[in-house]
Amino acid sequence: MKLKDYMMGLGTGIVIGVIASQATNKMDFNRSAELVLNEIKNSFKKEGPIDGSWIYMSPEKFQKAAISMNVYKGGISRVKNGELEQYEFAADAKTGSVVDLVKI
């Protein structure tokens, strides 16, 4: 193999590697907001029916103590023992795990 062929192959490999790395960094690895909401609704449905739910489709920055992450914010409402209960939640955009739940 000639040195020229080797250098062209090496250069092509490096260029492809850099392009692939940049494309991977730009990819959005967040779970879909609808999927996160459905999982949270299913958890609430184990305790009884729900009346309504909502979620913001775009992740927001969230910080609690020293931990910072992107979250989807949303809410659930239901009637329990004849009274309306409303909850707001923040769910990690990457995993869907609820990181904050507040009864309002």
Contacts in CASP RR format, 6 or more apart in sequence:
PFRMAT RR
TARGET T0000
AUTHOR 0000-0000-0000
METHOD contacts of the structure
MODEL  1
MKLKDYMMGLGTGIVIGVIASQATNKMDFNRSAELVLNEIKNSFKKEGPI
DGSWIYMSPEKFQKAAISMNVYKGGISRVKNGELEQYEFAADAKTGSVVD
LVKI
29 94 0 8 1.000
30 59 0 8 1.000
30 70 0 8 1.000
30 93 0 8 1.000
30 94 0 8 1.000
31 93 0 8 1.000
31 94 0 8 1.000
31 95 0 8 1.000
31 96 0 8 1.000
33 55 0 8 1.000
33 56 0 8 1.000
33 57 0 8 1.000
33 72 0 8 1.000
34 55 0 8 1.000
36 55 0 8 1.000
36 72 0 8 1.000
36 91 0 8 1.000
36 93 0 8 1.000
36 96 0 8 1.000
37 53 0 8 1.000
37 54 0 8 1.000
37 55 0 8 1.000
37 72 0 8 1.000
37 74 0 8 1.000
39 96 0 8 1.000
40 53 0 8 1.000
40 76 0 8 1.000
40 89 0 8 1.000
40 91 0 8 1.000
40 98 0 8 1.000
41 50 0 8 1.000
41 53 0 8 1.000
41 76 0 8 1.000
44 50 0 8 1.000
44 76 0 8 1.000
44 78 0 8 1.000
44 87 0 8 1.000
47 80 0 8 1.000
48 78 0 8 1.000
48 80 0 8 1.000
49 78 0 8 1.000
49 79 0 8 1.000
50 76 0 8 1.000
50 77 0 8 1.000
50 78 0 8 1.000
51 77 0 8 1.000
51 78 0 8 1.000
51 79 0 8 1.000
51 84 0 8 1.000
52 76 0 8 1.000
52 77 0 8 1.000
52 78 0 8 1.000
53 74 0 8 1.000
53 75 0 8 1.000
53 76 0 8 1.000
53 77 0 8 1.000
54 74 0 8 1.000
54 75 0 8 1.000
55 72 0 8 1.000
55 73 0 8 1.000
55 74 0 8 1.000
55 75 0 8 1.000
56 72 0 8 1.000
56 73 0 8 1.000
56 74 0 8 1.000
57 72 0 8 1.000
59 70 0 8 1.000
59 71 0 8 1.000
59 72 0 8 1.000
59 93 0 8 1.000
60 70 0 8 1.000
60 71 0 8 1.000
60 72 0 8 1.000
60 73 0 8 1.000
61 68 0 8 1.000
61 69 0 8 1.000
61 70 0 8 1.000
61 71 0 8 1.000
62 68 0 8 1.000
62 69 0 8 1.000
62 70 0 8 1.000
62 71 0 8 1.000
62 73 0 8 1.000
62 90 0 8 1.000
62 99 0 8 1.000
62 100 0 8 1.000
63 69 0 8 1.000
64 99 0 8 1.000
64 100 0 8 1.000
69 92 0 8 1.000
69 93 0 8 1.000
69 94 0 8 1.000
69 99 0 8 1.000
70 92 0 8 1.000
70 93 0 8 1.000
70 94 0 8 1.000
71 90 0 8 1.000
71 91 0 8 1.000
71 92 0 8 1.000
71 93 0 8 1.000
71 99 0 8 1.000
71 100 0 8 1.000
72 90 0 8 1.000
72 91 0 8 1.000
72 93 0 8 1.000
72 96 0 8 1.000
73 88 0 8 1.000
73 89 0 8 1.000
73 90 0 8 1.000
74 88 0 8 1.000
74 89 0 8 1.000
74 90 0 8 1.000
74 91 0 8 1.000
75 86 0 8 1.000
75 87 0 8 1.000
75 88 0 8 1.000
75 89 0 8 1.000
76 86 0 8 1.000
76 87 0 8 1.000
76 89 0 8 1.000
77 84 0 8 1.000
77 85 0 8 1.000
77 86 0 8 1.000
77 87 0 8 1.000
78 84 0 8 1.000
78 85 0 8 1.000
79 85 0 8 1.000
85 103 0 8 1.000
86 103 0 8 1.000
86 104 0 8 1.000
87 101 0 8 1.000
87 102 0 8 1.000
87 103 0 8 1.000
87 104 0 8 1.000
88 101 0 8 1.000
88 102 0 8 1.000
88 104 0 8 1.000
89 98 0 8 1.000
89 100 0 8 1.000
89 101 0 8 1.000
89 102 0 8 1.000
90 98 0 8 1.000
90 99 0 8 1.000
90 100 0 8 1.000
90 101 0 8 1.000
91 97 0 8 1.000
91 98 0 8 1.000
91 99 0 8 1.000
92 98 0 8 1.000
92 99 0 8 1.000
END
